[in-house]
């Protein structure tokens, strides 16, 4: 119970900003605008041999440097720091 009280007090005193709300709003606008975009092949799951042969997940890295957004959203940043 005490840990919960500490967490509440910390969050109540933390600086507030709208960046998370703005990011969610911008992402929702893009979802409405573009609909369901295809997931890049690099990060698709390949549970079957056929999917592996089609290139799903080929070259996957856990923490890649490249942008993994769909083509229409490449370079888009939602959360402004």
PDB file with one MODEL, atoms N, CA, C and O in Angstrom:
MODEL        1
ATOM      1  N   UNK A   1       0.813  -1.183   0.000  1.00  0.00           N
ATOM      2  CA  UNK A   1       0.000   0.000   0.000  1.00  0.00           C
ATOM      3  C   UNK A   1       0.867   1.261   0.000  1.00  0.00           C
ATOM      4  O   UNK A   1       0.552   2.247  -0.667  1.00  0.00           O
ATOM      5  N   UNK A   2       1.951   1.213   0.750  1.00  0.00           N
ATOM      6  CA  UNK A   2       2.839   2.366   0.834  1.00  0.00           C
ATOM      7  C   UNK A   2       3.497   2.651  -0.518  1.00  0.00           C
ATOM      8  O   UNK A   2       3.664   3.808  -0.904  1.00  0.00           O
ATOM      9  N   UNK A   3       3.870   1.579  -1.234  1.00  0.00           N
ATOM     10  CA  UNK A   3       4.472   1.773  -2.564  1.00  0.00           C
ATOM     11  C   UNK A   3       3.504   2.454  -3.521  1.00  0.00           C
ATOM     12  O   UNK A   3       3.906   3.307  -4.313  1.00  0.00           O
ATOM     13  N   UNK A   4       2.249   2.086  -3.450  1.00  0.00           N
ATOM     14  CA  UNK A   4       1.237   2.708  -4.296  1.00  0.00           C
ATOM     15  C   UNK A   4       1.104   4.194  -3.957  1.00  0.00           C
ATOM     16  O   UNK A   4       0.985   5.024  -4.858  1.00  0.00           O
ATOM     17  N   UNK A   5       1.124   4.532  -2.678  1.00  0.00           N
ATOM     18  CA  UNK A   5       1.034   5.928  -2.252  1.00  0.00           C
ATOM     19  C   UNK A   5       2.236   6.727  -2.753  1.00  0.00           C
ATOM     20  O   UNK A   5       2.085   7.869  -3.188  1.00  0.00           O
ATOM     21  N   UNK A   6       3.429   6.130  -2.693  1.00  0.00           N
ATOM     22  CA  UNK A   6       4.627   6.799  -3.213  1.00  0.00           C
ATOM     23  C   UNK A   6       4.486   7.063  -4.714  1.00  0.00           C
ATOM     24  O   UNK A   6       4.824   8.145  -5.195  1.00  0.00           O
ATOM     25  N   UNK A   7       3.988   6.073  -5.444  1.00  0.00           N
ATOM     26  CA  UNK A   7       3.809   6.233  -6.884  1.00  0.00           C
ATOM     27  C   UNK A   7       2.811   7.330  -7.215  1.00  0.00           C
ATOM     28  O   UNK A   7       3.045   8.130  -8.120  1.00  0.00           O
ATOM     29  N   UNK A   8       1.717   7.374  -6.501  1.00  0.00           N
ATOM     30  CA  UNK A   8       0.702   8.403  -6.723  1.00  0.00           C
ATOM     31  C   UNK A   8       1.266   9.783  -6.430  1.00  0.00           C
ATOM     32  O   UNK A   8       1.051  10.721  -7.197  1.00  0.00           O
ATOM     33  N   UNK A   9       1.986   9.909  -5.323  1.00  0.00           N
ATOM     34  CA  UNK A   9       2.572  11.208  -4.953  1.00  0.00           C
ATOM     35  C   UNK A   9       3.594  11.649  -5.999  1.00  0.00           C
ATOM     36  O   UNK A   9       3.636  12.825  -6.361  1.00  0.00           O
ATOM     37  N   UNK A  10       4.419  10.718  -6.489  1.00  0.00           N
ATOM     38  CA  UNK A  10       5.418  11.046  -7.505  1.00  0.00           C
ATOM     39  C   UNK A  10       4.744  11.554  -8.779  1.00  0.00           C
ATOM     40  O   UNK A  10       5.125  12.592  -9.320  1.00  0.00           O
ATOM     41  N   UNK A  11       3.745  10.817  -9.251  1.00  0.00           N
ATOM     42  CA  UNK A  11       3.069  11.205 -10.486  1.00  0.00           C
ATOM     43  C   UNK A  11       2.295  12.514 -10.325  1.00  0.00           C
ATOM     44  O   UNK A  11       2.207  13.299 -11.269  1.00  0.00           O
ATOM     45  N   UNK A  12       1.742  12.750  -9.151  1.00  0.00           N
ATOM     46  CA  UNK A  12       1.005  13.992  -8.925  1.00  0.00           C
ATOM     47  C   UNK A  12       1.935  15.201  -8.974  1.00  0.00           C
ATOM     48  O   UNK A  12       1.520  16.285  -9.385  1.00  0.00           O
ATOM     49  N   UNK A  13       3.181  15.025  -8.560  1.00  0.00           N
ATOM     50  CA  UNK A  13       4.143  16.127  -8.536  1.00  0.00           C
ATOM     51  C   UNK A  13       4.999  16.224  -9.795  1.00  0.00           C
ATOM     52  O   UNK A  13       5.759  17.179  -9.952  1.00  0.00           O
ATOM     53  N   UNK A  14       4.887  15.257 -10.684  1.00  0.00           N
ATOM     54  CA  UNK A  14       5.697  15.242 -11.909  1.00  0.00           C
ATOM     55  C   UNK A  14       5.212  16.332 -12.869  1.00  0.00           C
ATOM     56  O   UNK A  14       4.026  16.661 -12.886  1.00  0.00           O
ATOM     57  N   UNK A  15       6.134  16.895 -13.674  1.00  0.00           N
ATOM     58  CA  UNK A  15       5.712  17.889 -14.667  1.00  0.00           C
ATOM     59  C   UNK A  15       4.717  17.274 -15.656  1.00  0.00           C
ATOM     60  O   UNK A  15       4.852  16.113 -16.044  1.00  0.00           O
ATOM     61  N   UNK A  16       3.751  18.040 -16.044  1.00  0.00           N
ATOM     62  CA  UNK A  16       2.710  17.556 -16.947  1.00  0.00           C
ATOM     63  C   UNK A  16       2.928  18.141 -18.346  1.00  0.00           C
ATOM     64  O   UNK A  16       3.356  19.285 -18.496  1.00  0.00           O
ATOM     65  N   UNK A  17       2.628  17.342 -19.352  1.00  0.00           N
ATOM     66  CA  UNK A  17       2.586  17.856 -20.715  1.00  0.00           C
ATOM     67  C   UNK A  17       1.621  17.018 -21.534  1.00  0.00           C
ATOM     68  O   UNK A  17       1.154  15.972 -21.083  1.00  0.00           O
ATOM     69  N   UNK A  18       1.330  17.476 -22.721  1.00  0.00           N
ATOM     70  CA  UNK A  18       0.338  16.827 -23.576  1.00  0.00           C
ATOM     71  C   UNK A  18       0.970  15.940 -24.647  1.00  0.00           C
ATOM     72  O   UNK A  18       0.268  15.478 -25.546  1.00  0.00           O
ATOM     73  N   UNK A  19       2.264  15.694 -24.575  1.00  0.00           N
ATOM     74  CA  UNK A  19       2.937  14.999 -25.671  1.00  0.00           C
ATOM     75  C   UNK A  19       2.359  13.605 -25.922  1.00  0.00           C
ATOM     76  O   UNK A  19       2.216  13.205 -27.077  1.00  0.00           O
ATOM     77  N   UNK A  20       2.024  12.858 -24.867  1.00  0.00           N
ATOM     78  CA  UNK A  20       1.474  11.516 -25.058  1.00  0.00           C
ATOM     79  C   UNK A  20       0.090  11.590 -25.705  1.00  0.00           C
ATOM     80  O   UNK A  20      -0.213  10.808 -26.606  1.00  0.00           O
ATOM     81  N   UNK A  21      -0.744  12.518 -25.256  1.00  0.00           N
ATOM     82  CA  UNK A  21      -2.085  12.682 -25.842  1.00  0.00           C
ATOM     83  C   UNK A  21      -1.989  13.118 -27.294  1.00  0.00           C
ATOM     84  O   UNK A  21      -2.731  12.625 -28.143  1.00  0.00           O
ATOM     85  N   UNK A  22      -1.074  14.043 -27.584  1.00  0.00           N
ATOM     86  CA  UNK A  22      -0.892  14.509 -28.954  1.00  0.00           C
ATOM     87  C   UNK A  22      -0.399  13.379 -29.854  1.00  0.00           C
ATOM     88  O   UNK A  22      -0.824  13.271 -31.004  1.00  0.00           O
ATOM     89  N   UNK A  23       0.499  12.533 -29.334  1.00  0.00           N
ATOM     90  CA  UNK A  23       1.032  11.415 -30.114  1.00  0.00           C
ATOM     91  C   UNK A  23      -0.068  10.409 -30.434  1.00  0.00           C
ATOM     92  O   UNK A  23      -0.153   9.918 -31.560  1.00  0.00           O
ATOM     93  N   UNK A  24      -0.899  10.104 -29.461  1.00  0.00           N
ATOM     94  CA  UNK A  24      -1.993   9.164 -29.698  1.00  0.00           C
ATOM     95  C   UNK A  24      -2.960   9.732 -30.728  1.00  0.00           C
ATOM     96  O   UNK A  24      -3.421   9.014 -31.616  1.00  0.00           O
ATOM     97  N   UNK A  25      -3.269  11.021 -30.610  1.00  0.00           N
ATOM     98  CA  UNK A  25      -4.168  11.664 -31.574  1.00  0.00           C
ATOM     99  C   UNK A  25      -3.623  11.628 -32.981  1.00  0.00           C
ATOM    100  O   UNK A  25      -4.358  11.338 -33.925  1.00  0.00           O
ATOM    101  N   UNK A  26      -2.329  11.921 -33.137  1.00  0.00           N
ATOM    102  CA  UNK A  26      -1.707  11.902 -34.466  1.00  0.00           C
ATOM    103  C   UNK A  26      -1.692  10.484 -35.046  1.00  0.00           C
ATOM    104  O   UNK A  26      -1.929  10.298 -36.239  1.00  0.00           O
ATOM    105  N   UNK A  27      -1.415   9.488 -34.205  1.00  0.00           N
ATOM    106  CA  UNK A  27      -1.408   8.098 -34.672  1.00  0.00           C
ATOM    107  C   UNK A  27      -2.808   7.662 -35.088  1.00  0.00           C
ATOM    108  O   UNK A  27      -2.968   6.949 -36.078  1.00  0.00           O
ATOM    109  N   UNK A  28      -3.815   8.086 -34.341  1.00  0.00           N
ATOM    110  CA  UNK A  28      -5.194   7.735 -34.699  1.00  0.00           C
ATOM    111  C   UNK A  28      -5.620   8.403 -36.007  1.00  0.00           C
ATOM    112  O   UNK A  28      -6.339   7.801 -36.804  1.00  0.00           O
ATOM    113  N   UNK A  29      -5.183   9.638 -36.231  1.00  0.00           N
ATOM    114  CA  UNK A  29      -5.472  10.309 -37.494  1.00  0.00           C
ATOM    115  C   UNK A  29      -4.863   9.557 -38.675  1.00  0.00           C
ATOM    116  O   UNK A  29      -5.510   9.378 -39.707  1.00  0.00           O
ATOM    117  N   UNK A  30      -3.612   9.119 -38.514  1.00  0.00           N
ATOM    118  CA  UNK A  30      -2.965   8.357 -39.591  1.00  0.00           C
ATOM    119  C   UNK A  30      -3.652   7.016 -39.804  1.00  0.00           C
ATOM    120  O   UNK A  30      -3.766   6.554 -40.939  1.00  0.00           O
ATOM    121  N   UNK A  31      -4.113   6.383 -38.721  1.00  0.00           N
ATOM    122  CA  UNK A  31      -4.826   5.107 -38.857  1.00  0.00           C
ATOM    123  C   UNK A  31      -6.112   5.297 -39.650  1.00  0.00           C
ATOM    124  O   UNK A  31      -6.460   4.456 -40.479  1.00  0.00           O
ATOM    125  N   UNK A  32      -6.818   6.395 -39.402  1.00  0.00           N
ATOM    126  CA  UNK A  32      -8.042   6.675 -40.164  1.00  0.00           C
ATOM    127  C   UNK A  32      -7.721   7.014 -41.615  1.00  0.00           C
ATOM    128  O   UNK A  32      -8.431   6.602 -42.532  1.00  0.00           O
ATOM    129  N   UNK A  33      -6.637   7.774 -41.812  1.00  0.00           N
ATOM    130  CA  UNK A  33      -6.260   8.227 -43.157  1.00  0.00           C
ATOM    131  C   UNK A  33      -5.764   7.071 -44.032  1.00  0.00           C
ATOM    132  O   UNK A  33      -6.171   6.944 -45.187  1.00  0.00           O
ATOM    133  N   UNK A  34      -4.888   6.234 -43.481  1.00  0.00           N
ATOM    134  CA  UNK A  34      -4.246   5.183 -44.271  1.00  0.00           C
ATOM    135  C   UNK A  34      -4.858   3.800 -44.095  1.00  0.00           C
ATOM    136  O   UNK A  34      -4.606   2.918 -44.915  1.00  0.00           O
ATOM    137  N   UNK A  35      -5.651   3.586 -43.057  1.00  0.00           N
ATOM    138  CA  UNK A  35      -6.244   2.270 -42.831  1.00  0.00           C
ATOM    139  C   UNK A  35      -5.192   1.257 -42.408  1.00  0.00           C
ATOM    140  O   UNK A  35      -4.173   1.614 -41.816  1.00  0.00           O
ATOM    141  N   UNK A  36      -5.445   0.005 -42.713  1.00  0.00           N
ATOM    142  CA  UNK A  36      -4.515  -1.068 -42.362  1.00  0.00           C
ATOM    143  C   UNK A  36      -3.406  -1.158 -43.395  1.00  0.00           C
ATOM    144  O   UNK A  36      -3.618  -1.630 -44.512  1.00  0.00           O
ATOM    145  N   UNK A  37      -2.230  -0.704 -43.014  1.00  0.00           N
ATOM    146  CA  UNK A  37      -1.071  -0.794 -43.907  1.00  0.00           C
ATOM    147  C   UNK A  37      -0.370  -2.127 -43.684  1.00  0.00           C
ATOM    148  O   UNK A  37      -0.397  -2.657 -42.574  1.00  0.00           O
ATOM    149  N   UNK A  38       0.258  -2.678 -44.720  1.00  0.00           N
ATOM    150  CA  UNK A  38       0.945  -3.956 -44.549  1.00  0.00           C
ATOM    151  C   UNK A  38       2.160  -3.819 -43.625  1.00  0.00           C
ATOM    152  O   UNK A  38       2.889  -2.827 -43.671  1.00  0.00           O
ATOM    153  N   UNK A  39       2.353  -4.826 -42.800  1.00  0.00           N
ATOM    154  CA  UNK A  39       3.508  -4.869 -41.906  1.00  0.00           C
ATOM    155  C   UNK A  39       4.735  -5.195 -42.748  1.00  0.00           C
ATOM    156  O   UNK A  39       4.666  -6.096 -43.584  1.00  0.00           O
ATOM    157  N   UNK A  40       5.856  -4.499 -42.561  1.00  0.00           N
ATOM    158  CA  UNK A  40       7.062  -4.810 -43.332  1.00  0.00           C
ATOM    159  C   UNK A  40       7.479  -6.288 -43.161  1.00  0.00           C
ATOM    160  O   UNK A  40       7.376  -6.845 -42.069  1.00  0.00           O
ATOM    161  N   UNK A  41       7.936  -6.894 -44.230  1.00  0.00           N
ATOM    162  CA  UNK A  41       8.305  -8.318 -44.219  1.00  0.00           C
ATOM    163  C   UNK A  41       9.341  -8.633 -43.144  1.00  0.00           C
ATOM    164  O   UNK A  41       9.329  -9.721 -42.569  1.00  0.00           O
ATOM    165  N   UNK A  42      10.218  -7.702 -42.877  1.00  0.00           N
ATOM    166  CA  UNK A  42      11.297  -7.902 -41.907  1.00  0.00           C
ATOM    167  C   UNK A  42      10.790  -8.254 -40.519  1.00  0.00           C
ATOM    168  O   UNK A  42      11.434  -9.019 -39.801  1.00  0.00           O
ATOM    169  N   UNK A  43       9.639  -7.702 -40.131  1.00  0.00           N
ATOM    170  CA  UNK A  43       9.158  -7.938 -38.765  1.00  0.00           C
ATOM    171  C   UNK A  43       7.928  -8.847 -38.720  1.00  0.00           C
ATOM    172  O   UNK A  43       7.291  -8.965 -37.673  1.00  0.00           O
ATOM    173  N   UNK A  44       7.592  -9.477 -39.816  1.00  0.00           N
ATOM    174  CA  UNK A  44       6.477 -10.429 -39.811  1.00  0.00           C
ATOM    175  C   UNK A  44       6.914 -11.755 -39.194  1.00  0.00           C
ATOM    176  O   UNK A  44       8.041 -12.206 -39.398  1.00  0.00           O
ATOM    177  N   UNK A  45       6.019 -12.363 -38.448  1.00  0.00           N
ATOM    178  CA  UNK A  45       6.270 -13.655 -37.838  1.00  0.00           C
ATOM    179  C   UNK A  45       6.223 -14.742 -38.918  1.00  0.00           C
ATOM    180  O   UNK A  45       5.401 -14.680 -39.832  1.00  0.00           O
ATOM    181  N   UNK A  46       7.104 -15.731 -38.808  1.00  0.00           N
ATOM    182  CA  UNK A  46       7.150 -16.818 -39.789  1.00  0.00           C
ATOM    183  C   UNK A  46       6.984 -18.161 -39.085  1.00  0.00           C
ATOM    184  O   UNK A  46       7.962 -18.891 -38.922  1.00  0.00           O
ATOM    185  N   UNK A  47       5.755 -18.504 -38.663  1.00  0.00           N
ATOM    186  CA  UNK A  47       5.566 -19.762 -37.941  1.00  0.00           C
ATOM    187  C   UNK A  47       5.560 -21.005 -38.835  1.00  0.00           C
ATOM    188  O   UNK A  47       5.657 -22.122 -38.326  1.00  0.00           O
ATOM    189  N   UNK A  48       5.450 -20.836 -40.141  1.00  0.00           N
ATOM    190  CA  UNK A  48       5.434 -21.994 -41.036  1.00  0.00           C
ATOM    191  C   UNK A  48       6.600 -21.935 -42.015  1.00  0.00           C
ATOM    192  O   UNK A  48       7.205 -20.884 -42.227  1.00  0.00           O
ATOM    193  N   UNK A  49       6.893 -23.073 -42.598  1.00  0.00           N
ATOM    194  CA  UNK A  49       7.972 -23.151 -43.581  1.00  0.00           C
ATOM    195  C   UNK A  49       7.647 -22.309 -44.822  1.00  0.00           C
ATOM    196  O   UNK A  49       8.532 -21.676 -45.397  1.00  0.00           O
ATOM    197  N   UNK A  50       6.382 -22.309 -45.226  1.00  0.00           N
ATOM    198  CA  UNK A  50       5.973 -21.511 -46.384  1.00  0.00           C
ATOM    199  C   UNK A  50       6.247 -20.032 -46.137  1.00  0.00           C
ATOM    200  O   UNK A  50       6.773 -19.342 -47.010  1.00  0.00           O
ATOM    201  N   UNK A  51       5.893 -19.549 -44.959  1.00  0.00           N
ATOM    202  CA  UNK A  51       6.116 -18.138 -44.652  1.00  0.00           C
ATOM    203  C   UNK A  51       7.606 -17.809 -44.621  1.00  0.00           C
ATOM    204  O   UNK A  51       8.009 -16.732 -45.061  1.00  0.00           O
ATOM    205  N   UNK A  52       8.415 -18.709 -44.115  1.00  0.00           N
ATOM    206  CA  UNK A  52       9.868 -18.500 -44.132  1.00  0.00           C
ATOM    207  C   UNK A  52      10.368 -18.427 -45.565  1.00  0.00           C
ATOM    208  O   UNK A  52      11.208 -17.587 -45.888  1.00  0.00           O
ATOM    209  N   UNK A  53       9.856 -19.305 -46.433  1.00  0.00           N
ATOM    210  CA  UNK A  53      10.258 -19.307 -47.843  1.00  0.00           C
ATOM    211  C   UNK A  53       9.807 -18.037 -48.567  1.00  0.00           C
ATOM    212  O   UNK A  53      10.440 -17.617 -49.535  1.00  0.00           O
ATOM    213  N   UNK A  54       8.713 -17.427 -48.100  1.00  0.00           N
ATOM    214  CA  UNK A  54       8.221 -16.186 -48.706  1.00  0.00           C
ATOM    215  C   UNK A  54       8.984 -14.957 -48.212  1.00  0.00           C
ATOM    216  O   UNK A  54       8.773 -13.851 -48.709  1.00  0.00           O
ATOM    217  N   UNK A  55       9.871 -15.153 -47.231  1.00  0.00           N
ATOM    218  CA  UNK A  55      10.705 -14.056 -46.766  1.00  0.00           C
ATOM    219  C   UNK A  55      10.230 -13.364 -45.505  1.00  0.00           C
ATOM    220  O   UNK A  55      10.773 -12.327 -45.124  1.00  0.00           O
ATOM    221  N   UNK A  56       9.229 -13.923 -44.857  1.00  0.00           N
ATOM    222  CA  UNK A  56       8.753 -13.326 -43.609  1.00  0.00           C
ATOM    223  C   UNK A  56       9.861 -13.375 -42.570  1.00  0.00           C
ATOM    224  O   UNK A  56      10.441 -14.436 -42.338  1.00  0.00           O
ATOM    225  N   UNK A  57      10.163 -12.254 -41.948  1.00  0.00           N
ATOM    226  CA  UNK A  57      11.142 -12.200 -40.870  1.00  0.00           C
ATOM    227  C   UNK A  57      12.590 -12.342 -41.305  1.00  0.00           C
ATOM    228  O   UNK A  57      13.472 -12.447 -40.454  1.00  0.00           O
ATOM    229  N   UNK A  58      12.862 -12.349 -42.603  1.00  0.00           N
ATOM    230  CA  UNK A  58      14.230 -12.538 -43.088  1.00  0.00           C
ATOM    231  C   UNK A  58      15.083 -11.320 -42.734  1.00  0.00           C
ATOM    232  O   UNK A  58      14.726 -10.195 -43.083  1.00  0.00           O
ATOM    233  N   UNK A  59      16.192 -11.530 -42.053  1.00  0.00           N
ATOM    234  CA  UNK A  59      17.093 -10.462 -41.668  1.00  0.00           C
ATOM    235  C   UNK A  59      16.667  -9.739 -40.401  1.00  0.00           C
ATOM    236  O   UNK A  59      17.166  -8.652 -40.109  1.00  0.00           O
ATOM    237  N   UNK A  60      15.748 -10.332 -39.647  1.00  0.00           N
ATOM    238  CA  UNK A  60      15.243  -9.690 -38.428  1.00  0.00           C
ATOM    239  C   UNK A  60      16.351  -9.512 -37.398  1.00  0.00           C
ATOM    240  O   UNK A  60      17.148 -10.422 -37.166  1.00  0.00           O
ATOM    241  N   UNK A  61      16.393  -8.341 -36.785  1.00  0.00           N
ATOM    242  CA  UNK A  61      17.301  -8.058 -35.677  1.00  0.00           C
ATOM    243  C   UNK A  61      16.457  -7.564 -34.513  1.00  0.00           C
ATOM    244  O   UNK A  61      15.420  -6.932 -34.717  1.00  0.00           O
ATOM    245  N   UNK A  62      16.895  -7.848 -33.300  1.00  0.00           N
ATOM    246  CA  UNK A  62      16.127  -7.469 -32.121  1.00  0.00           C
ATOM    247  C   UNK A  62      16.030  -5.954 -31.962  1.00  0.00           C
ATOM    248  O   UNK A  62      14.951  -5.434 -31.676  1.00  0.00           O
ATOM    249  N   UNK A  63      17.133  -5.243 -32.143  1.00  0.00           N
ATOM    250  CA  UNK A  63      17.145  -3.785 -32.013  1.00  0.00           C
ATOM    251  C   UNK A  63      17.760  -3.159 -33.259  1.00  0.00           C
ATOM    252  O   UNK A  63      18.915  -2.732 -33.229  1.00  0.00           O
ATOM    253  N   UNK A  64      17.004  -3.099 -34.355  1.00  0.00           N
ATOM    254  CA  UNK A  64      17.564  -2.577 -35.605  1.00  0.00           C
ATOM    255  C   UNK A  64      17.713  -1.060 -35.583  1.00  0.00           C
ATOM    256  O   UNK A  64      17.026  -0.370 -34.830  1.00  0.00           O
ATOM    257  N   UNK A  65      18.602  -0.559 -36.402  1.00  0.00           N
ATOM    258  CA  UNK A  65      18.806   0.883 -36.546  1.00  0.00           C
ATOM    259  C   UNK A  65      17.814   1.485 -37.543  1.00  0.00           C
ATOM    260  O   UNK A  65      17.514   2.677 -37.470  1.00  0.00           O
ATOM    261  N   UNK A  66      17.308   0.684 -38.461  1.00  0.00           N
ATOM    262  CA  UNK A  66      16.445   1.204 -39.516  1.00  0.00           C
ATOM    263  C   UNK A  66      15.014   1.443 -39.028  1.00  0.00           C
ATOM    264  O   UNK A  66      14.586   0.899 -38.010  1.00  0.00           O
ATOM    265  N   UNK A  67      14.299   2.262 -39.775  1.00  0.00           N
ATOM    266  CA  UNK A  67      12.905   2.587 -39.493  1.00  0.00           C
ATOM    267  C   UNK A  67      12.032   1.412 -39.930  1.00  0.00           C
ATOM    268  O   UNK A  67      12.093   1.004 -41.090  1.00  0.00           O
ATOM    269  N   UNK A  68      11.227   0.866 -39.033  1.00  0.00           N
ATOM    270  CA  UNK A  68      10.398  -0.297 -39.345  1.00  0.00           C
ATOM    271  C   UNK A  68       8.934   0.053 -39.598  1.00  0.00           C
ATOM    272  O   UNK A  68       8.072  -0.826 -39.591  1.00  0.00           O
ATOM    273  N   UNK A  69       8.660   1.325 -39.819  1.00  0.00           N
ATOM    274  CA  UNK A  69       7.285   1.748 -40.107  1.00  0.00           C
ATOM    275  C   UNK A  69       6.915   1.311 -41.520  1.00  0.00           C
ATOM    276  O   UNK A  69       7.794   1.112 -42.358  1.00  0.00           O
ATOM    277  N   UNK A  70       5.606   1.159 -41.790  1.00  0.00           N
ATOM    278  CA  UNK A  70       5.179   0.884 -43.166  1.00  0.00           C
ATOM    279  C   UNK A  70       5.647   2.005 -44.100  1.00  0.00           C
ATOM    280  O   UNK A  70       5.895   3.123 -43.649  1.00  0.00           O
ATOM    281  N   UNK A  71       5.766   1.713 -45.372  1.00  0.00           N
ATOM    282  CA  UNK A  71       6.319   2.652 -46.351  1.00  0.00           C
ATOM    283  C   UNK A  71       5.671   4.041 -46.300  1.00  0.00           C
ATOM    284  O   UNK A  71       6.375   5.049 -46.356  1.00  0.00           O
ATOM    285  N   UNK A  72       4.348   4.104 -46.196  1.00  0.00           N
ATOM    286  CA  UNK A  72       3.662   5.402 -46.198  1.00  0.00           C
ATOM    287  C   UNK A  72       3.937   6.220 -44.936  1.00  0.00           C
ATOM    288  O   UNK A  72       3.667   7.420 -44.909  1.00  0.00           O
ATOM    289  N   UNK A  73       4.470   5.586 -43.897  1.00  0.00           N
ATOM    290  CA  UNK A  73       4.724   6.277 -42.626  1.00  0.00           C
ATOM    291  C   UNK A  73       6.211   6.382 -42.293  1.00  0.00           C
ATOM    292  O   UNK A  73       6.571   6.763 -41.179  1.00  0.00           O
ATOM    293  N   UNK A  74       7.070   6.048 -43.243  1.00  0.00           N
ATOM    294  CA  UNK A  74       8.520   6.115 -42.994  1.00  0.00           C
ATOM    295  C   UNK A  74       8.925   7.505 -42.531  1.00  0.00           C
ATOM    296  O   UNK A  74       8.513   8.509 -43.112  1.00  0.00           O
ATOM    297  N   UNK A  75       9.736   7.554 -41.479  1.00  0.00           N
ATOM    298  CA  UNK A  75      10.233   8.812 -40.955  1.00  0.00           C
ATOM    299  C   UNK A  75       9.262   9.542 -40.042  1.00  0.00           C
ATOM    300  O   UNK A  75       9.606  10.587 -39.488  1.00  0.00           O
ATOM    301  N   UNK A  76       8.057   9.013 -39.875  1.00  0.00           N
ATOM    302  CA  UNK A  76       7.053   9.661 -39.040  1.00  0.00           C
ATOM    303  C   UNK A  76       7.377   9.417 -37.566  1.00  0.00           C
ATOM    304  O   UNK A  76       7.641   8.285 -37.163  1.00  0.00           O
ATOM    305  N   UNK A  77       7.354  10.486 -36.764  1.00  0.00           N
ATOM    306  CA  UNK A  77       7.569  10.387 -35.325  1.00  0.00           C
ATOM    307  C   UNK A  77       6.332  10.939 -34.641  1.00  0.00           C
ATOM    308  O   UNK A  77       5.927  12.072 -34.902  1.00  0.00           O
ATOM    309  N   UNK A  78       5.739  10.156 -33.780  1.00  0.00           N
ATOM    310  CA  UNK A  78       4.526  10.582 -33.103  1.00  0.00           C
ATOM    311  C   UNK A  78       4.815  11.239 -31.762  1.00  0.00           C
ATOM    312  O   UNK A  78       4.198  12.252 -31.433  1.00  0.00           O
ATOM    313  N   UNK A  79       5.723  10.695 -30.993  1.00  0.00           N
ATOM    314  CA  UNK A  79       6.022  11.234 -29.671  1.00  0.00           C
ATOM    315  C   UNK A  79       7.152  12.242 -29.796  1.00  0.00           C
ATOM    316  O   UNK A  79       8.288  11.879 -30.104  1.00  0.00           O
ATOM    317  N   UNK A  80       6.840  13.499 -29.557  1.00  0.00           N
ATOM    318  CA  UNK A  80       7.844  14.566 -29.627  1.00  0.00           C
ATOM    319  C   UNK A  80       8.522  14.691 -28.259  1.00  0.00           C
ATOM    320  O   UNK A  80       7.855  14.778 -27.228  1.00  0.00           O
ATOM    321  N   UNK A  81       9.830  14.697 -28.269  1.00  0.00           N
ATOM    322  CA  UNK A  81      10.562  14.795 -26.988  1.00  0.00           C
ATOM    323  C   UNK A  81      11.057  16.178 -26.767  1.00  0.00           C
ATOM    324  O   UNK A  81      11.692  16.451 -25.749  1.00  0.00           O
TER     325      UNK A  81
ENDMDL
END
